[in-house]
């Protein structure tokens, strides 16, 4: 289940985002979280089953595109479909109002999710 990021989940969200190569630096990670907290066009969601296992973040560009810029799953829960489920939920939430797409960093994974959708 996708839940909206809240400040009390900051440490968990930072831990998940730190698995992304461009978010390894603590200062960069803190800036990213601050942006999600303060910028109304940045939206961060966490994936919760029993525990919080993943994070997906997007930014709204020009009021037209919802650009997925972060996708991260706890390493011990990878390859179990969580990333694909998060992408599917973001598509479901935003497709009516925006064109959902991915940035350069998340594009390869996003495309893979799209390919798998066609096969289902």
PDB file as gemmi writes it, atoms N, CA and C in Angstrom:
CRYST1    1.000    1.000    1.000  90.00  90.00  90.00 P 1                      
ATOM      1  N   UNK A   1       0.846  -1.177   0.000  1.00  0.00           N  
ATOM      2  CA  UNK A   1       0.000   0.000   0.000  1.00  0.00           C  
ATOM      3  C   UNK A   1       0.896   1.246   0.000  1.00  0.00           C  
ATOM      4  N   UNK A   2       0.564   2.185  -0.848  1.00  0.00           N  
ATOM      5  CA  UNK A   2       1.317   3.431  -0.957  1.00  0.00           C  
ATOM      6  C   UNK A   2       0.805   4.413   0.085  1.00  0.00           C  
ATOM      7  N   UNK A   3       1.716   4.967   0.883  1.00  0.00           N  
ATOM      8  CA  UNK A   3       1.337   5.984   1.860  1.00  0.00           C  
ATOM      9  C   UNK A   3       2.151   7.248   1.611  1.00  0.00           C  
ATOM     10  N   UNK A   4       1.554   8.375   1.904  1.00  0.00           N  
ATOM     11  CA  UNK A   4       2.214   9.667   1.705  1.00  0.00           C  
ATOM     12  C   UNK A   4       3.309   9.850   2.761  1.00  0.00           C  
ATOM     13  N   UNK A   5       4.446  10.377   2.356  1.00  0.00           N  
ATOM     14  CA  UNK A   5       5.541  10.657   3.290  1.00  0.00           C  
ATOM     15  C   UNK A   5       5.107  11.693   4.318  1.00  0.00           C  
ATOM     16  N   UNK A   6       5.490  11.455   5.565  1.00  0.00           N  
ATOM     17  CA  UNK A   6       5.293  12.430   6.643  1.00  0.00           C  
ATOM     18  C   UNK A   6       6.618  12.587   7.371  1.00  0.00           C  
ATOM     19  N   UNK A   7       6.791  13.722   8.007  1.00  0.00           N  
ATOM     20  CA  UNK A   7       8.042  14.058   8.697  1.00  0.00           C  
ATOM     21  C   UNK A   7       8.468  12.973   9.694  1.00  0.00           C  
ATOM     22  N   UNK A   8       7.517  12.332  10.382  1.00  0.00           N  
ATOM     23  CA  UNK A   8       7.886  11.314  11.369  1.00  0.00           C  
ATOM     24  C   UNK A   8       8.467  10.050  10.722  1.00  0.00           C  
ATOM     25  N   UNK A   9       8.404   9.952   9.398  1.00  0.00           N  
ATOM     26  CA  UNK A   9       8.988   8.822   8.672  1.00  0.00           C  
ATOM     27  C   UNK A   9      10.305   9.205   7.990  1.00  0.00           C  
ATOM     28  N   UNK A  10      10.857  10.340   8.391  1.00  0.00           N  
ATOM     29  CA  UNK A  10      12.045  10.882   7.726  1.00  0.00           C  
ATOM     30  C   UNK A  10      13.221   9.902   7.704  1.00  0.00           C  
ATOM     31  N   UNK A  11      13.545   9.290   8.833  1.00  0.00           N  
ATOM     32  CA  UNK A  11      14.702   8.386   8.879  1.00  0.00           C  
ATOM     33  C   UNK A  11      14.518   7.184   7.966  1.00  0.00           C  
ATOM     34  N   UNK A  12      13.317   6.638   7.953  1.00  0.00           N  
ATOM     35  CA  UNK A  12      13.029   5.489   7.081  1.00  0.00           C  
ATOM     36  C   UNK A  12      13.146   5.913   5.622  1.00  0.00           C  
ATOM     37  N   UNK A  13      12.559   7.053   5.278  1.00  0.00           N  
ATOM     38  CA  UNK A  13      12.606   7.552   3.899  1.00  0.00           C  
ATOM     39  C   UNK A  13      14.046   7.824   3.472  1.00  0.00           C  
ATOM     40  N   UNK A  14      14.828   8.447   4.349  1.00  0.00           N  
ATOM     41  CA  UNK A  14      16.232   8.721   4.018  1.00  0.00           C  
ATOM     42  C   UNK A  14      17.000   7.423   3.826  1.00  0.00           C  
ATOM     43  N   UNK A  15      16.725   6.430   4.660  1.00  0.00           N  
ATOM     44  CA  UNK A  15      17.390   5.132   4.523  1.00  0.00           C  
ATOM     45  C   UNK A  15      17.088   4.499   3.180  1.00  0.00           C  
ATOM     46  N   UNK A  16      15.837   4.541   2.770  1.00  0.00           N  
ATOM     47  CA  UNK A  16      15.456   3.956   1.483  1.00  0.00           C  
ATOM     48  C   UNK A  16      16.044   4.737   0.309  1.00  0.00           C  
ATOM     49  N   UNK A  17      15.968   6.061   0.368  1.00  0.00           N  
ATOM     50  CA  UNK A  17      16.514   6.872  -0.724  1.00  0.00           C  
ATOM     51  C   UNK A  17      18.028   6.737  -0.826  1.00  0.00           C  
ATOM     52  N   UNK A  18      18.688   6.438   0.286  1.00  0.00           N  
ATOM     53  CA  UNK A  18      20.158   6.321   0.271  1.00  0.00           C  
ATOM     54  C   UNK A  18      20.637   5.137  -0.565  1.00  0.00           C  
ATOM     55  N   UNK A  19      19.737   4.227  -0.921  1.00  0.00           N  
ATOM     56  CA  UNK A  19      20.119   3.107  -1.795  1.00  0.00           C  
ATOM     57  C   UNK A  19      20.276   3.556  -3.241  1.00  0.00           C  
ATOM     58  N   UNK A  20      19.806   4.753  -3.569  1.00  0.00           N  
ATOM     59  CA  UNK A  20      19.974   5.271  -4.931  1.00  0.00           C  
ATOM     60  C   UNK A  20      21.371   5.885  -5.051  1.00  0.00           C  
ATOM     61  N   UNK A  21      22.091   5.541  -6.099  1.00  0.00           N  
ATOM     62  CA  UNK A  21      23.489   5.987  -6.228  1.00  0.00           C  
ATOM     63  C   UNK A  21      23.702   7.491  -6.067  1.00  0.00           C  
ATOM     64  N   UNK A  22      22.791   8.313  -6.611  1.00  0.00           N  
ATOM     65  CA  UNK A  22      22.987   9.766  -6.541  1.00  0.00           C  
ATOM     66  C   UNK A  22      22.596  10.343  -5.189  1.00  0.00           C  
ATOM     67  N   UNK A  23      22.091   9.523  -4.284  1.00  0.00           N  
ATOM     68  CA  UNK A  23      21.684  10.001  -2.961  1.00  0.00           C  
ATOM     69  C   UNK A  23      22.580   9.445  -1.848  1.00  0.00           C  
ATOM     70  N   UNK A  24      23.778   8.993  -2.191  1.00  0.00           N  
ATOM     71  CA  UNK A  24      24.682   8.404  -1.198  1.00  0.00           C  
ATOM     72  C   UNK A  24      25.206   9.447  -0.197  1.00  0.00           C  
ATOM     73  N   UNK A  25      25.467  10.651  -0.670  1.00  0.00           N  
ATOM     74  CA  UNK A  25      25.999  11.710   0.179  1.00  0.00           C  
ATOM     75  C   UNK A  25      24.919  12.217   1.137  1.00  0.00           C  
ATOM     76  N   UNK A  26      25.234  12.270   2.427  1.00  0.00           N  
ATOM     77  CA  UNK A  26      24.248  12.643   3.453  1.00  0.00           C  
ATOM     78  C   UNK A  26      23.695  14.043   3.218  1.00  0.00           C  
ATOM     79  N   UNK A  27      24.552  14.992   2.872  1.00  0.00           N  
ATOM     80  CA  UNK A  27      24.081  16.363   2.635  1.00  0.00           C  
ATOM     81  C   UNK A  27      23.103  16.408   1.458  1.00  0.00           C  
ATOM     82  N   UNK A  28      23.411  15.687   0.404  1.00  0.00           N  
ATOM     83  CA  UNK A  28      22.529  15.626  -0.772  1.00  0.00           C  
ATOM     84  C   UNK A  28      21.198  14.987  -0.379  1.00  0.00           C  
ATOM     85  N   UNK A  29      21.258  13.930   0.403  1.00  0.00           N  
ATOM     86  CA  UNK A  29      20.064  13.229   0.861  1.00  0.00           C  
ATOM     87  C   UNK A  29      19.185  14.146   1.719  1.00  0.00           C  
ATOM     88  N   UNK A  30      19.803  14.912   2.602  1.00  0.00           N  
ATOM     89  CA  UNK A  30      19.057  15.852   3.443  1.00  0.00           C  
ATOM     90  C   UNK A  30      18.379  16.926   2.591  1.00  0.00           C  
ATOM     91  N   UNK A  31      19.088  17.404   1.557  1.00  0.00           N  
ATOM     92  CA  UNK A  31      18.505  18.401   0.645  1.00  0.00           C  
ATOM     93  C   UNK A  31      17.298  17.820  -0.094  1.00  0.00           C  
ATOM     94  N   UNK A  32      17.426  16.567  -0.521  1.00  0.00           N  
ATOM     95  CA  UNK A  32      16.340  15.905  -1.239  1.00  0.00           C  
ATOM     96  C   UNK A  32      15.105  15.783  -0.353  1.00  0.00           C  
ATOM     97  N   UNK A  33      15.289  15.322   0.874  1.00  0.00           N  
ATOM     98  CA  UNK A  33      14.161  15.174   1.809  1.00  0.00           C  
ATOM     99  C   UNK A  33      13.525  16.540   2.086  1.00  0.00           C  
ATOM    100  N   UNK A  34      14.361  17.559   2.282  1.00  0.00           N  
ATOM    101  CA  UNK A  34      13.846  18.909   2.535  1.00  0.00           C  
ATOM    102  C   UNK A  34      13.005  19.385   1.348  1.00  0.00           C  
ATOM    103  N   UNK A  35      13.466  19.074   0.147  1.00  0.00           N  
ATOM    104  CA  UNK A  35      12.716  19.456  -1.056  1.00  0.00           C  
ATOM    105  C   UNK A  35      11.343  18.772  -1.075  1.00  0.00           C  
ATOM    106  N   UNK A  36      11.309  17.492  -0.721  1.00  0.00           N  
ATOM    107  CA  UNK A  36      10.025  16.778  -0.654  1.00  0.00           C  
ATOM    108  C   UNK A  36       9.105  17.373   0.417  1.00  0.00           C  
ATOM    109  N   UNK A  37       9.683  17.874   1.479  1.00  0.00           N  
ATOM    110  CA  UNK A  37       8.884  18.447   2.566  1.00  0.00           C  
ATOM    111  C   UNK A  37       8.367  19.848   2.253  1.00  0.00           C  
ATOM    112  N   UNK A  38       9.110  20.612   1.463  1.00  0.00           N  
ATOM    113  CA  UNK A  38       8.773  22.025   1.270  1.00  0.00           C  
ATOM    114  C   UNK A  38       8.239  22.379  -0.118  1.00  0.00           C  
ATOM    115  N   UNK A  39       8.581  21.614  -1.132  1.00  0.00           N  
ATOM    116  CA  UNK A  39       8.171  21.948  -2.499  1.00  0.00           C  
ATOM    117  C   UNK A  39       6.822  21.279  -2.804  1.00  0.00           C  
ATOM    118  N   UNK A  40       5.795  22.071  -3.071  1.00  0.00           N  
ATOM    119  CA  UNK A  40       4.474  21.486  -3.325  1.00  0.00           C  
ATOM    120  C   UNK A  40       4.408  20.641  -4.599  1.00  0.00           C  
ATOM    121  N   UNK A  41       5.408  20.767  -5.477  1.00  0.00           N  
ATOM    122  CA  UNK A  41       5.436  19.982  -6.710  1.00  0.00           C  
ATOM    123  C   UNK A  41       6.217  18.676  -6.568  1.00  0.00           C  
ATOM    124  N   UNK A  42       6.793  18.422  -5.393  1.00  0.00           N  
ATOM    125  CA  UNK A  42       7.538  17.180  -5.145  1.00  0.00           C  
ATOM    126  C   UNK A  42       6.704  16.308  -4.218  1.00  0.00           C  
ATOM    127  N   UNK A  43       6.519  15.045  -4.581  1.00  0.00           N  
ATOM    128  CA  UNK A  43       5.683  14.124  -3.803  1.00  0.00           C  
ATOM    129  C   UNK A  43       6.454  12.835  -3.531  1.00  0.00           C  
ATOM    130  N   UNK A  44       6.523  12.456  -2.268  1.00  0.00           N  
ATOM    131  CA  UNK A  44       7.220  11.238  -1.873  1.00  0.00           C  
ATOM    132  C   UNK A  44       6.217  10.290  -1.229  1.00  0.00           C  
ATOM    133  N   UNK A  45       6.261   9.048  -1.660  1.00  0.00           N  
ATOM    134  CA  UNK A  45       5.396   8.009  -1.117  1.00  0.00           C  
ATOM    135  C   UNK A  45       6.251   6.843  -0.629  1.00  0.00           C  
ATOM    136  N   UNK A  46       5.736   6.155   0.359  1.00  0.00           N  
ATOM    137  CA  UNK A  46       6.419   4.976   0.890  1.00  0.00           C  
ATOM    138  C   UNK A  46       5.508   3.775   0.671  1.00  0.00           C  
ATOM    139  N   UNK A  47       6.111   2.613   0.434  1.00  0.00           N  
ATOM    140  CA  UNK A  47       5.351   1.389   0.238  1.00  0.00           C  
ATOM    141  C   UNK A  47       5.340   0.613   1.544  1.00  0.00           C  
ATOM    142  N   UNK A  48       4.148   0.340   2.037  1.00  0.00           N  
ATOM    143  CA  UNK A  48       4.021  -0.342   3.315  1.00  0.00           C  
ATOM    144  C   UNK A  48       3.253  -1.645   3.147  1.00  0.00           C  
ATOM    145  N   UNK A  49       3.884  -2.745   3.567  1.00  0.00           N  
ATOM    146  CA  UNK A  49       3.185  -4.009   3.738  1.00  0.00           C  
ATOM    147  C   UNK A  49       3.043  -4.135   5.244  1.00  0.00           C  
ATOM    148  N   UNK A  50       3.800  -5.017   5.874  1.00  0.00           N  
ATOM    149  CA  UNK A  50       3.859  -5.019   7.339  1.00  0.00           C  
ATOM    150  C   UNK A  50       4.806  -3.908   7.791  1.00  0.00           C  
ATOM    151  N   UNK A  51       5.913  -3.770   7.063  1.00  0.00           N  
ATOM    152  CA  UNK A  51       6.893  -2.709   7.307  1.00  0.00           C  
ATOM    153  C   UNK A  51       6.950  -1.813   6.078  1.00  0.00           C  
ATOM    154  N   UNK A  52       7.673  -0.714   6.201  1.00  0.00           N  
ATOM    155  CA  UNK A  52       7.889   0.157   5.046  1.00  0.00           C  
ATOM    156  C   UNK A  52       9.073  -0.415   4.274  1.00  0.00           C  
ATOM    157  N   UNK A  53       8.819  -0.783   3.021  1.00  0.00           N  
ATOM    158  CA  UNK A  53       9.806  -1.523   2.234  1.00  0.00           C  
ATOM    159  C   UNK A  53      10.326  -0.760   1.020  1.00  0.00           C  
ATOM    160  N   UNK A  54       9.662   0.327   0.635  1.00  0.00           N  
ATOM    161  CA  UNK A  54      10.079   1.034  -0.565  1.00  0.00           C  
ATOM    162  C   UNK A  54       9.691   2.497  -0.532  1.00  0.00           C  
ATOM    163  N   UNK A  55      10.283   3.249  -1.455  1.00  0.00           N  
ATOM    164  CA  UNK A  55       9.981   4.666  -1.596  1.00  0.00           C  
ATOM    165  C   UNK A  55       9.932   5.002  -3.080  1.00  0.00           C  
ATOM    166  N   UNK A  56       9.025   5.903  -3.416  1.00  0.00           N  
ATOM    167  CA  UNK A  56       8.950   6.398  -4.789  1.00  0.00           C  
ATOM    168  C   UNK A  56       8.657   7.893  -4.722  1.00  0.00           C  
ATOM    169  N   UNK A  57       9.424   8.662  -5.460  1.00  0.00           N  
ATOM    170  CA  UNK A  57       9.265  10.111  -5.443  1.00  0.00           C  
ATOM    171  C   UNK A  57       9.093  10.655  -6.839  1.00  0.00           C  
ATOM    172  N   UNK A  58       8.284  11.695  -6.948  1.00  0.00           N  
ATOM    173  CA  UNK A  58       8.072  12.312  -8.251  1.00  0.00           C  
ATOM    174  C   UNK A  58       7.933  13.809  -8.097  1.00  0.00           C  
ATOM    175  N   UNK A  59       8.114  14.481  -9.212  1.00  0.00           N  
ATOM    176  CA  UNK A  59       7.930  15.925  -9.232  1.00  0.00           C  
ATOM    177  C   UNK A  59       6.980  16.263 -10.387  1.00  0.00           C  
ATOM    178  N   UNK A  60       6.163  17.254 -10.153  1.00  0.00           N  
ATOM    179  CA  UNK A  60       5.252  17.732 -11.192  1.00  0.00           C  
ATOM    180  C   UNK A  60       5.985  18.818 -11.964  1.00  0.00           C  
ATOM    181  N   UNK A  61       6.063  18.655 -13.275  1.00  0.00           N  
ATOM    182  CA  UNK A  61       6.753  19.621 -14.140  1.00  0.00           C  
ATOM    183  C   UNK A  61       5.756  20.329 -15.033  1.00  0.00           C  
ATOM    184  N   UNK A  62       5.770  21.644 -14.990  1.00  0.00           N  
ATOM    185  CA  UNK A  62       4.955  22.487 -15.864  1.00  0.00           C  
ATOM    186  C   UNK A  62       3.461  22.177 -15.774  1.00  0.00           C  
ATOM    187  N   UNK A  63       3.041  21.559 -14.682  1.00  0.00           N  
ATOM    188  CA  UNK A  63       1.633  21.207 -14.544  1.00  0.00           C  
ATOM    189  C   UNK A  63       1.167  20.166 -15.550  1.00  0.00           C  
ATOM    190  N   UNK A  64       2.135  19.528 -16.240  1.00  0.00           N  
ATOM    191  CA  UNK A  64       1.806  18.581 -17.314  1.00  0.00           C  
ATOM    192  C   UNK A  64       2.296  17.173 -16.991  1.00  0.00           C  
ATOM    193  N   UNK A  65       3.563  17.070 -16.589  1.00  0.00           N  
ATOM    194  CA  UNK A  65       4.198  15.764 -16.374  1.00  0.00           C  
ATOM    195  C   UNK A  65       4.380  15.458 -14.893  1.00  0.00           C  
ATOM    196  N   UNK A  66       4.164  14.204 -14.537  1.00  0.00           N  
ATOM    197  CA  UNK A  66       4.534  13.689 -13.220  1.00  0.00           C  
ATOM    198  C   UNK A  66       5.760  12.817 -13.470  1.00  0.00           C  
ATOM    199  N   UNK A  67       6.923  13.346 -13.102  1.00  0.00           N  
ATOM    200  CA  UNK A  67       8.198  12.698 -13.429  1.00  0.00           C  
ATOM    201  C   UNK A  67       8.697  11.898 -12.233  1.00  0.00           C  
ATOM    202  N   UNK A  68       8.768  10.578 -12.391  1.00  0.00           N  
ATOM    203  CA  UNK A  68       9.294   9.724 -11.325  1.00  0.00           C  
ATOM    204  C   UNK A  68      10.804   9.925 -11.283  1.00  0.00           C  
ATOM    205  N   UNK A  69      11.295  10.357 -10.117  1.00  0.00           N  
ATOM    206  CA  UNK A  69      12.722  10.661  -9.992  1.00  0.00           C  
ATOM    207  C   UNK A  69      13.437   9.798  -8.954  1.00  0.00           C  
ATOM    208  N   UNK A  70      12.703   9.115  -8.119  1.00  0.00           N  
ATOM    209  CA  UNK A  70      13.287   8.195  -7.139  1.00  0.00           C  
ATOM    210  C   UNK A  70      12.452   6.926  -7.071  1.00  0.00           C  
ATOM    211  N   UNK A  71      13.098   5.782  -7.128  1.00  0.00           N  
ATOM    212  CA  UNK A  71      12.451   4.489  -6.872  1.00  0.00           C  
ATOM    213  C   UNK A  71      13.468   3.670  -6.099  1.00  0.00           C  
ATOM    214  N   UNK A  72      13.080   3.229  -4.918  1.00  0.00           N  
ATOM    215  CA  UNK A  72      14.009   2.465  -4.097  1.00  0.00           C  
ATOM    216  C   UNK A  72      13.250   1.426  -3.276  1.00  0.00           C  
ATOM    217  N   UNK A  73      13.823   0.220  -3.213  1.00  0.00           N  
ATOM    218  CA  UNK A  73      13.237  -0.864  -2.432  1.00  0.00           C  
ATOM    219  C   UNK A  73      14.327  -1.418  -1.517  1.00  0.00           C  
ATOM    220  N   UNK A  74      13.935  -1.717  -0.290  1.00  0.00           N  
ATOM    221  CA  UNK A  74      14.852  -2.339   0.665  1.00  0.00           C  
ATOM    222  C   UNK A  74      15.514  -3.545  -0.024  1.00  0.00           C  
ATOM    223  N   UNK A  75      16.858  -3.625  -0.005  1.00  0.00           N  
ATOM    224  CA  UNK A  75      17.551  -4.698  -0.730  1.00  0.00           C  
ATOM    225  C   UNK A  75      17.067  -6.110  -0.387  1.00  0.00           C  
ATOM    226  N   UNK A  76      16.661  -6.349   0.839  1.00  0.00           N  
ATOM    227  CA  UNK A  76      16.222  -7.703   1.198  1.00  0.00           C  
ATOM    228  C   UNK A  76      14.823  -8.026   0.660  1.00  0.00           C  
ATOM    229  N   UNK A  77      14.163  -7.044   0.024  1.00  0.00           N  
ATOM    230  CA  UNK A  77      12.826  -7.277  -0.532  1.00  0.00           C  
ATOM    231  C   UNK A  77      12.782  -7.000  -2.038  1.00  0.00           C  
ATOM    232  N   UNK A  78      13.954  -6.910  -2.656  1.00  0.00           N  
ATOM    233  CA  UNK A  78      13.990  -6.650  -4.097  1.00  0.00           C  
ATOM    234  C   UNK A  78      13.585  -7.900  -4.877  1.00  0.00           C  
ATOM    235  N   UNK A  79      13.228  -7.699  -6.109  1.00  0.00           N  
ATOM    236  CA  UNK A  79      12.795  -8.766  -7.013  1.00  0.00           C  
ATOM    237  C   UNK A  79      11.535  -9.474  -6.536  1.00  0.00           C  
ATOM    238  N   UNK A  80      10.708  -8.755  -5.778  1.00  0.00           N  
ATOM    239  CA  UNK A  80       9.435  -9.331  -5.342  1.00  0.00           C  
ATOM    240  C   UNK A  80       8.259  -8.501  -5.860  1.00  0.00           C  
ATOM    241  N   UNK A  81       8.510  -7.594  -6.789  1.00  0.00           N  
ATOM    242  CA  UNK A  81       7.437  -6.841  -7.433  1.00  0.00           C  
ATOM    243  C   UNK A  81       7.041  -5.537  -6.748  1.00  0.00           C  
ATOM    244  N   UNK A  82       7.741  -5.148  -5.682  1.00  0.00           N  
ATOM    245  CA  UNK A  82       7.366  -3.925  -4.951  1.00  0.00           C  
ATOM    246  C   UNK A  82       7.572  -2.685  -5.818  1.00  0.00           C  
ATOM    247  N   UNK A  83       8.704  -2.595  -6.493  1.00  0.00           N  
ATOM    248  CA  UNK A  83       8.960  -1.447  -7.368  1.00  0.00           C  
ATOM    249  C   UNK A  83       7.896  -1.315  -8.445  1.00  0.00           C  
ATOM    250  N   UNK A  84       7.542  -2.426  -9.051  1.00  0.00           N  
ATOM    251  CA  UNK A  84       6.506  -2.426 -10.090  1.00  0.00           C  
ATOM    252  C   UNK A  84       5.163  -1.997  -9.506  1.00  0.00           C  
ATOM    253  N   UNK A  85       4.846  -2.476  -8.298  1.00  0.00           N  
ATOM    254  CA  UNK A  85       3.584  -2.085  -7.653  1.00  0.00           C  
ATOM    255  C   UNK A  85       3.571  -0.588  -7.370  1.00  0.00           C  
ATOM    256  N   UNK A  86       4.712  -0.039  -6.910  1.00  0.00           N  
ATOM    257  CA  UNK A  86       4.771   1.394  -6.628  1.00  0.00           C  
ATOM    258  C   UNK A  86       4.551   2.200  -7.910  1.00  0.00           C  
ATOM    259  N   UNK A  87       5.200   1.801  -8.993  1.00  0.00           N  
ATOM    260  CA  UNK A  87       5.026   2.490 -10.276  1.00  0.00           C  
ATOM    261  C   UNK A  87       3.561   2.404 -10.715  1.00  0.00           C  
ATOM    262  N   UNK A  88       2.963   1.243 -10.570  1.00  0.00           N  
ATOM    263  CA  UNK A  88       1.556   1.068 -10.932  1.00  0.00           C  
ATOM    264  C   UNK A  88       0.633   1.971 -10.134  1.00  0.00           C  
ATOM    265  N   UNK A  89       0.896   2.089  -8.832  1.00  0.00           N  
ATOM    266  CA  UNK A  89       0.070   2.953  -7.978  1.00  0.00           C  
ATOM    267  C   UNK A  89       0.239   4.427  -8.342  1.00  0.00           C  
ATOM    268  N   UNK A  90       1.475   4.849  -8.611  1.00  0.00           N  
ATOM    269  CA  UNK A  90       1.705   6.241  -9.022  1.00  0.00           C  
ATOM    270  C   UNK A  90       0.982   6.510 -10.339  1.00  0.00           C  
ATOM    271  N   UNK A  91       1.056   5.563 -11.267  1.00  0.00           N  
ATOM    272  CA  UNK A  91       0.316   5.719 -12.531  1.00  0.00           C  
ATOM    273  C   UNK A  91      -1.177   5.858 -12.256  1.00  0.00           C  
ATOM    274  N   UNK A  92      -1.697   5.033 -11.377  1.00  0.00           N  
ATOM    275  CA  UNK A  92      -3.127   5.070 -11.052  1.00  0.00           C  
ATOM    276  C   UNK A  92      -3.517   6.425 -10.419  1.00  0.00           C  
ATOM    277  N   UNK A  93      -2.655   6.919  -9.508  1.00  0.00           N  
ATOM    278  CA  UNK A  93      -2.942   8.174  -8.813  1.00  0.00           C  
ATOM    279  C   UNK A  93      -2.834   9.408  -9.712  1.00  0.00           C  
ATOM    280  N   UNK A  94      -1.888   9.393 -10.634  1.00  0.00           N  
ATOM    281  CA  UNK A  94      -1.564  10.620 -11.382  1.00  0.00           C  
ATOM    282  C   UNK A  94      -1.978  10.617 -12.848  1.00  0.00           C  
ATOM    283  N   UNK A  95      -2.296   9.461 -13.419  1.00  0.00           N  
ATOM    284  CA  UNK A  95      -2.575   9.372 -14.855  1.00  0.00           C  
ATOM    285  C   UNK A  95      -3.743  10.224 -15.327  1.00  0.00           C  
ATOM    286  N   UNK A  96      -4.732  10.465 -14.472  1.00  0.00           N  
ATOM    287  CA  UNK A  96      -5.883  11.262 -14.886  1.00  0.00           C  
ATOM    288  C   UNK A  96      -5.514  12.719 -15.144  1.00  0.00           C  
ATOM    289  N   UNK A  97      -4.532  13.215 -14.385  1.00  0.00           N  
ATOM    290  CA  UNK A  97      -4.219  14.642 -14.440  1.00  0.00           C  
ATOM    291  C   UNK A  97      -2.888  14.953 -15.141  1.00  0.00           C  
ATOM    292  N   UNK A  98      -1.961  14.002 -15.122  1.00  0.00           N  
ATOM    293  CA  UNK A  98      -0.618  14.248 -15.659  1.00  0.00           C  
ATOM    294  C   UNK A  98      -0.167  13.103 -16.564  1.00  0.00           C  
ATOM    295  N   UNK A  99       0.832  13.408 -17.381  1.00  0.00           N  
ATOM    296  CA  UNK A  99       1.508  12.361 -18.141  1.00  0.00           C  
ATOM    297  C   UNK A  99       2.620  11.820 -17.231  1.00  0.00           C  
ATOM    298  N   UNK A 100       2.480  10.594 -16.785  1.00  0.00           N  
ATOM    299  CA  UNK A 100       3.477  10.006 -15.895  1.00  0.00           C  
ATOM    300  C   UNK A 100       4.645   9.507 -16.746  1.00  0.00           C  
ATOM    301  N   UNK A 101       5.865   9.893 -16.327  1.00  0.00           N  
ATOM    302  CA  UNK A 101       7.067   9.479 -17.033  1.00  0.00           C  
ATOM    303  C   UNK A 101       8.194   9.351 -16.009  1.00  0.00           C  
ATOM    304  N   UNK A 102       9.385   9.078 -16.488  1.00  0.00           N  
ATOM    305  CA  UNK A 102      10.522   8.900 -15.591  1.00  0.00           C  
ATOM    306  C   UNK A 102      11.660   9.811 -16.026  1.00  0.00           C  
ATOM    307  N   UNK A 103      12.553  10.121 -15.071  1.00  0.00           N  
ATOM    308  CA  UNK A 103      13.737  10.903 -15.431  1.00  0.00           C  
ATOM    309  C   UNK A 103      14.816   9.943 -15.934  1.00  0.00           C  
ATOM    310  N   UNK A 104      15.994  10.488 -16.265  1.00  0.00           N  
ATOM    311  CA  UNK A 104      17.082   9.669 -16.810  1.00  0.00           C  
ATOM    312  C   UNK A 104      17.491   8.547 -15.857  1.00  0.00           C  
ATOM    313  N   UNK A 105      17.444   8.828 -14.566  1.00  0.00           N  
ATOM    314  CA  UNK A 105      17.921   7.866 -13.569  1.00  0.00           C  
ATOM    315  C   UNK A 105      16.948   6.695 -13.402  1.00  0.00           C  
ATOM    316  N   UNK A 106      15.661   6.968 -13.449  1.00  0.00           N  
ATOM    317  CA  UNK A 106      14.666   5.918 -13.206  1.00  0.00           C  
ATOM    318  C   UNK A 106      14.071   5.345 -14.493  1.00  0.00           C  
ATOM    319  N   UNK A 107      14.456   5.895 -15.644  1.00  0.00           N  
ATOM    320  CA  UNK A 107      13.850   5.504 -16.925  1.00  0.00           C  
ATOM    321  C   UNK A 107      13.981   4.006 -17.221  1.00  0.00           C  
ATOM    322  N   UNK A 108      15.146   3.445 -16.987  1.00  0.00           N  
ATOM    323  CA  UNK A 108      15.349   2.038 -17.322  1.00  0.00           C  
ATOM    324  C   UNK A 108      14.387   1.148 -16.523  1.00  0.00           C  
ATOM    325  N   UNK A 109      14.275   1.413 -15.222  1.00  0.00           N  
ATOM    326  CA  UNK A 109      13.363   0.618 -14.397  1.00  0.00           C  
ATOM    327  C   UNK A 109      11.918   0.863 -14.810  1.00  0.00           C  
ATOM    328  N   UNK A 110      11.563   2.113 -15.048  1.00  0.00           N  
ATOM    329  CA  UNK A 110      10.197   2.464 -15.443  1.00  0.00           C  
ATOM    330  C   UNK A 110       9.809   1.756 -16.743  1.00  0.00           C  
ATOM    331  N   UNK A 111      10.713   1.741 -17.706  1.00  0.00           N  
ATOM    332  CA  UNK A 111      10.456   1.062 -18.983  1.00  0.00           C  
ATOM    333  C   UNK A 111      10.236  -0.432 -18.771  1.00  0.00           C  
ATOM    334  N   UNK A 112      11.031  -1.008 -17.870  1.00  0.00           N  
ATOM    335  CA  UNK A 112      10.903  -2.435 -17.569  1.00  0.00           C  
ATOM    336  C   UNK A 112       9.510  -2.722 -16.984  1.00  0.00           C  
ATOM    337  N   UNK A 113       9.021  -1.839 -16.135  1.00  0.00           N  
ATOM    338  CA  UNK A 113       7.682  -2.007 -15.561  1.00  0.00           C  
ATOM    339  C   UNK A 113       6.628  -1.943 -16.655  1.00  0.00           C  
ATOM    340  N   UNK A 114       6.803  -1.034 -17.598  1.00  0.00           N  
ATOM    341  CA  UNK A 114       5.871  -0.885 -18.714  1.00  0.00           C  
ATOM    342  C   UNK A 114       5.848  -2.131 -19.592  1.00  0.00           C  
ATOM    343  N   UNK A 115       7.033  -2.694 -19.873  1.00  0.00           N  
ATOM    344  CA  UNK A 115       7.124  -3.917 -20.676  1.00  0.00           C  
ATOM    345  C   UNK A 115       6.391  -5.051 -19.993  1.00  0.00           C  
ATOM    346  N   UNK A 116       6.581  -5.183 -18.687  1.00  0.00           N  
ATOM    347  CA  UNK A 116       5.933  -6.253 -17.942  1.00  0.00           C  
ATOM    348  C   UNK A 116       4.433  -6.086 -17.912  1.00  0.00           C  
ATOM    349  N   UNK A 117       3.951  -4.834 -17.915  1.00  0.00           N  
ATOM    350  CA  UNK A 117       2.510  -4.574 -17.937  1.00  0.00           C  
ATOM    351  C   UNK A 117       1.899  -5.166 -19.204  1.00  0.00           C  
ATOM    352  N   UNK A 118       2.614  -5.002 -20.329  1.00  0.00           N  
ATOM    353  CA  UNK A 118       2.099  -5.492 -21.605  1.00  0.00           C  
ATOM    354  C   UNK A 118       1.964  -7.015 -21.600  1.00  0.00           C  
ATOM    355  N   UNK A 119       2.804  -7.695 -20.853  1.00  0.00           N  
ATOM    356  CA  UNK A 119       2.793  -9.162 -20.817  1.00  0.00           C  
ATOM    357  C   UNK A 119       1.730  -9.720 -19.886  1.00  0.00           C  
ATOM    358  N   UNK A 120       1.307  -8.924 -18.902  1.00  0.00           N  
ATOM    359  CA  UNK A 120       0.346  -9.435 -17.904  1.00  0.00           C  
ATOM    360  C   UNK A 120      -1.027  -9.680 -18.492  1.00  0.00           C  
TER     361      UNK A 120                                                      
END                                                                             
